[in-house]
Every structure is written in C-alpha cells, then in structure tokens.
Amino acid sequence: MAFFNLSNLSKGIAFHSLLRRRRSRGQSMVEVTLTLPFMIILIFGMIEMNRVWQSWHGAKLAADDGCYTAAVNRDAIRGQDVMETRANSAQITFTAATVSARMNDANTLPIGYECTITVLHRPLFTGLSISLPGTGDVSLFGAGIPITYSNDYFRSVF
C-alpha cells in the first residue's frame, strides 16, 4: 500500500509543474528579446512610410491645385501662389515650385500649364549616423529625401 501513497505523488507533481513554469518564463523572455527589435523596426518603418506618403500626397495636391488655377485663370503667377500656399498649408517643406506655360506651335497662345514641385522629406531620424572603422561617421539620411511631383493641365479640358 505504500506504493500508492498520494502525498509523495502530489509532491512530485508540484515540483515538476514549478520547474515547467520557470522554464516557460525563461522561454518567453528569450522570445520577446528576439522579436522585439524586429517589431520596433516594423512599427517605425510603417510610421516612416506614412510620413513619406503624406509628403508625396501634399506635393501632389499642391501641384494639382496650382496647375488647375493657372489653367482656369490663364495666369502662371497666380497658379504658383496657389501651389505654394497649398504646400505651406500641408506643412511640407518645398525647395522649388514652378508653374510654366505650354505654348502652341506658333508660340503665341498658352495651351496648358506644367507644374513641378520638389518637397524635402525629413525622416524621423534625420542626422542619424553610424561610426564605421576606417571611414568615420556615415550619415544615413543626410538633410532629407527630395520628392518631386509634376503635373500638366491643358485648356482643352476646361
């Protein structure tokens, strides 16, 4: 009857479950340590891609509005003012914004307008640099990433 003593059996089960719990805690810590850097890179990558899209989309809307205004009013200067105002309202830094008239074959009448805007996108980690042996500090992003968008509007549409 001593073979079926329940008190000895329950002590062994409790020891094994305690040991198993300690192993699973260590395993969870290792899994988090291995996956956390990849998750952080993924999250910041998604945020940065959203910011790049926002800069591109702001440039697109500014160029669209500038070209539309220039084509409807037949005034390139007014179109450029609208384009710059739209870029400023979108809170994007533009380095160049031009509106130019497309002339007919005789070069006497504007048949449309071409708008080009260049936006300087500054990443979250602008100025981040890595020290490499033999080369010194290497900047990853520099001052920013230029994004250029061009658009054409022709009078025949309106």
Helices and strands as residue ranges (DSSP letters): G 2-4, H 6-73, H 76-89, E 94-103, E 110-121, E 129-132, E 136-139, E 145-154, G 155-157
